[in-house]
Amino acid sequence: MHPRVLPEEYDFAVQCDSCLKWRLIPTKEKYEKIREHNLKHPFVCKQAREWRPSVSCDDPEDISQDGSSIWAIDEPSIAQPPCGWQRLLKIRGEGCSKFADIYYVAPSGKKLRSKVEVKKFLEDHSEYLKDDVNLSRFSFQIPKPLQENYVRKRSYVESEQGGLN
């Protein structure tokens, strides 16, 4: 089985808390803001009027899970990246042992792959600390794939031996 070619760009969608329809979000930044506050202020279609003035729960959903795309669900309340930073999601091919990788890119362009790397970077570049940048603004929580069996499950023998059985 060959892994399918994965897109470098993604559509961002949020499910309406009232009608349960999916609404496309026009930018990654807008999606991150909605995600950060979704537990306290659940998204409803009326909020999409900011970019689609006439949208309502009566309209058909913008996108559906028809099998043509890879769907992933983010944890709610993940903080927006600090100003000038980017949070990147890289989905791995089907059948891999992990669904995706999360990276943060600092304003300098440095790619950071873990909280340990972020902590060291901030210790070495204290100029970023004045901009309200702290470890609580970084989450490496990986979204969950909606497609069952997208990620290869490790068997007990494999996990004990550290390799394939």
N, C-alpha and C positions, 0 to 999 in steps of 0.2 A: 504494500500500500504506500503510495507516495503522498506526503503531506500536501494539502492544497495550498496554493499561493495565497498569502494573506495580505489584506490591504494595509497600506501605511497610514491611511486616513480613515476616520471612523465617523459614523453618524451618531449623534447623541440624542437620546430620547428619554422622556420621563413619563411615567404612568400617572394619569389623573386619579386622585384619591376619591373622587366622586363617581365617575363613570367607568373607570378602569381602562380607558382608551389611552393609547400611546401617542404622545405629541413630540414631534421633532423639535429639538432646541437648536437655534441658529448658530451658536458658537460654543466652543469648548468652555470659554470663560463663563458664559451664562449657565451652562450645565453645572460647572463646578460650584457656582454660587447657589443654585437650586439644591444640589446634593448636600452642601454643607448645612443648609437650614431645613432640610426636608422632614426631619423628625418633629421639630417645633412648629413648622409652617408647611404642612403637606401641600404638594403641588396640585392645583386644580386648573382645568382648561382656561378659566377666566384669566389666569396669569399669563397665558400665551398671547393675550391681546396686545401685550407690549410689542410683539413683532408680527402678529396676525390679528388685526383689529376686530374681525367679525367671528372669530372662532368660539365655539361653545361645545358643551357636552353632547349636543344634538348632532354635531358634524361627525362624519366617519373618522376613524383613527388615521393618523398620518402614516403609520407604518405598522406592519403586522408580522408575527412570527410565522412566516410561510416556508421556512427551511432554506431560503436563498441567502441568508446572512448568518453570521455567527453572532449570537446574542450573549451578552454578559451583564450580570447585575452587580453594581457597585454597592458597597455598604453605605448606608446613609450617614450623614454627619462627618464625612471625611473633609477636613479643612481645605479651603482653597490654598493653592501654593502662595507663598509670600510674593509680593510685587516683584516682578522681574524674573521670577523662577518659573519653570514649567514642570508639570507632572506628566510623564509619558507612560503610556501603556503599550506594550509590545506583546501581542497574542502569538503564542507558539502554534505550530502545526498540530493538526489532529493526531492523537495517539502519543503525544509527548507525555512525560511524567508530571509536568506542571503546565497549567493553563496559560499563564502569562508572566511577564516580568514588569515590574514598576521601576522607573528611573526618575530622578529629579535632575534637571539641568539648571545649574547656577547661572546667574547673569553673565558670568565670565565664560560660559560655554562648557564648563566642566560637568561631566555626567557622573552622577552619584547613584550607587546601586543598593545602598542599605543605610539604616539609621546610623550605624557605626561610621560609615564613610561621611555622612552628613555631619555628624558630631565632630569628627576630625577636621573636616573642611572648615567648619565654623570656628573651631579653635585656632586654625592656621590663618583664617581670614576674618578677624574680629570686626572689620569694617561693615560686615553684613549684619552684625548683632544690633547696630543702632537702628536698623530698619524694622524692628519688631520681628526679627527672624529668630525662631527658637524651635527646638525639636518637636514640640507639640503640633507644629504646622506641617509635619511630614508624616505621611502614612504609606507604608509599603504593603498595605492590605490588598491582596489580589482579588479582582472581581470573580464571581462564580459563573461558570458557563451554564447556560440553560440547556444546551444539548447534552442529553445523557450519554455517558461513556466517551465524551470528547477527550478527557484526560485518561491516559492509561493508568489503571490501578496497579500498584505494586503488590505482588503476592507476598505472603509471609516468608517464604524461602528467600525471595529476592531481597526483601528488606533486611533479613538476618545476615545474608551473605554479602550484601552490598553490590550485587550484580544480578544478572538474569539466571533463571533456573534452567 
